[in-house]
């Protein structure tokens, strides 16, 4: 699957959440988000015959906290979902660093080929970034109206993540392992 299709599948549920929330409120937005994320995971599975772990974890959290939001009619649960997801990712990466395990290499090793030092630095950077996102989400939902929080979730978190990802390019280029040259046939 190309990167644009993958981005559409990953951002589609968030866009559906934003539109439904703006038209009918947080409860409808949450219900639409839950349905859209199930569809996105199914489409991803259909196109690639696999679904990466992070979208699965994200979908599980959306279904759990979205379900609690709708069942208890309390938007607190959908608002704390990004905090908990980001704390989970940060914790996994920090623990992996402390135990000298390379979680990012397992997740992204088919896409990137970095030195162990590159993977280590990238993992620590992502751990701190996820922690920052958790803190920022807490500040925003606790101090702003629900619609402002939804706008931040859609138009803040995604762009911040894309910018952070782009800023990792120098590190990736510096620690990239060169591809092995193809062996040529016997000399004539």
C-alpha positions in Angstrom: 0.0 0.0 0.0 1.4 3.4 -0.9 2.0 6.0 1.8 -1.0 8.2 0.7 -3.4 5.4 1.0 -2.0 4.4 4.4 -2.3 8.0 5.6 -5.9 8.2 4.3 -6.8 5.0 6.2 -5.1 6.2 9.4 -6.5 9.8 9.2 -9.9 8.9 7.9 -11.4 7.9 11.2 -10.1 11.1 12.8 -11.6 13.2 10.0 -14.9 11.3 10.4 -14.8 12.0 14.2 -14.1 15.7 13.6 -17.0 16.1 11.0 -19.5 14.1 13.1 -18.6 16.1 16.2 -19.0 19.4 14.5 -22.4 18.4 13.1 -23.9 16.4 16.0 -21.7 16.6 19.1 -19.2 14.5 20.9 -21.4 11.5 21.5 -22.3 11.1 17.8 -18.7 11.9 16.9 -17.5 9.2 19.2 -19.9 6.6 17.7 -18.8 7.6 14.2 -15.1 7.4 15.3 -15.6 3.8 16.5 -17.3 2.7 13.3 -14.7 4.4 11.1 -11.8 2.9 13.0 -13.3 -0.6 12.5 -13.7 0.1 8.8 -10.1 1.5 8.6 -8.6 -1.7 10.2 -10.7 -3.9 7.9 -9.6 -2.0 4.8 -6.0 -2.1 6.0 -6.3 -5.9 6.5 -8.0 -6.3 3.1 -5.3 -4.3 1.3 -2.2 -5.7 3.0 -3.3 -8.9 4.8 -1.9 -7.5 8.0 -2.4 -4.6 10.3 0.5 -3.0 12.1 0.5 -3.1 15.8 0.0 0.6 16.5 -3.2 0.9 14.6 -4.6 -2.2 16.3 -3.7 -0.8 19.8 -5.2 2.6 18.8 -8.4 0.9 17.6 -8.6 -1.1 20.8 -8.4 2.1 22.8 -10.9 3.9 20.7 -13.4 1.0 21.0 -12.8 0.7 24.8 -12.9 4.4 25.7 -15.4 5.3 23.0 -17.6 2.5 24.4 -17.3 3.8 27.9 -18.0 7.3 26.6 -21.3 6.2 25.0 -22.3 3.8 27.7 -21.8 6.2 30.6 -22.6 9.3 28.5 -19.4 11.0 29.8 -17.0 12.5 27.3 -14.1 12.2 29.8 -13.3 8.7 28.5 -12.8 9.7 24.9 -10.8 12.8 26.1 -8.3 10.7 28.2 -7.8 8.1 25.5 -5.0 10.0 23.7 -3.3 10.5 27.1 -3.4 6.8 27.9 -2.4 5.6 24.5 0.6 8.0 24.4 1.6 7.0 27.9 1.4 3.4 26.9 3.7 3.9 23.9 6.1 6.1 25.9 6.3 3.5 28.7 6.9 0.6 26.2 9.7 2.6 24.6 11.3 3.7 27.9 11.2 0.1 29.3 12.6 -1.2 26.1 15.4 1.2 26.4 16.2 0.3 30.0 16.1 -3.4 29.2 18.1 -3.0 26.0 15.4 -4.3 23.7 14.8 -2.7 20.4 11.0 -2.4 20.0 11.1 0.2 17.2 13.4 -2.0 15.2 10.8 -4.8 15.5 8.0 -2.5 14.4 9.8 -0.6 11.7 12.7 -2.9 10.7 11.2 -3.7 7.4 10.9 0.0 6.5 14.2 1.4 8.0 17.6 -0.2 8.3 19.5 1.6 11.0 22.4 1.0 13.3 21.7 -0.2 16.8 22.7 3.3 18.0 20.3 4.9 15.5 17.4 2.7 16.7 18.3 3.5 20.4 18.2 7.3 19.8 15.1 7.1 17.7 13.3 5.1 20.4 14.2 7.5 23.1 13.1 10.5 21.0 9.8 8.9 20.3 9.3 7.9 24.0 9.8 11.6 25.0 7.5 12.8 22.2 4.7 10.4 23.2 5.1 11.6 26.8 4.9 15.2 25.6 1.7 14.4 23.6 0.2 12.9 26.7 0.9 16.0 28.8 -0.3 18.4 26.1 -3.6 16.4 25.7 -4.2 16.6 29.5 -3.6 20.4 29.5 -5.9 20.9 26.5 -8.9 18.8 27.5 -8.8 20.1 31.1 -8.6 23.8 30.1 -10.6 24.0 26.9 -14.1 23.3 25.6 -14.8 20.0 24.1 -15.0 21.4 20.5 -11.6 23.1 21.0 -10.2 19.7 22.3 -11.5 18.0 19.2 -9.9 20.6 17.0 -6.6 20.1 18.8 -6.9 16.3 18.5 -7.5 16.6 14.7 -5.4 19.6 13.7 -2.8 19.6 16.5 -1.7 16.0 17.2 -1.5 14.8 13.6 0.6 17.8 12.4 2.8 17.7 15.4 3.5 14.0 14.8 4.2 14.6 11.1 6.6 17.5 11.9 8.3 15.4 14.6 8.7 12.5 12.2 10.2 14.8 9.5 12.6 16.2 12.1 14.0 12.6 12.6 15.2 12.5 9.0 18.8 13.7 9.8 19.1 11.1 12.5 17.8 8.4 10.2 20.1 9.4 7.4 23.1 9.6 9.7 22.5 6.1 11.2 21.2 4.3 8.1 23.0 1.1 7.3 24.0 1.1 3.6 22.4 -1.6 1.5 24.7 -4.5 0.5 25.9 -4.2 -3.1 24.4 -6.8 -5.4 26.9 -9.5 -6.2 27.8 -9.6 -9.8 28.3 -12.7 -11.8 31.7 -14.2 -12.5 34.1 -12.0 -14.4 34.6 -12.9 -18.0 
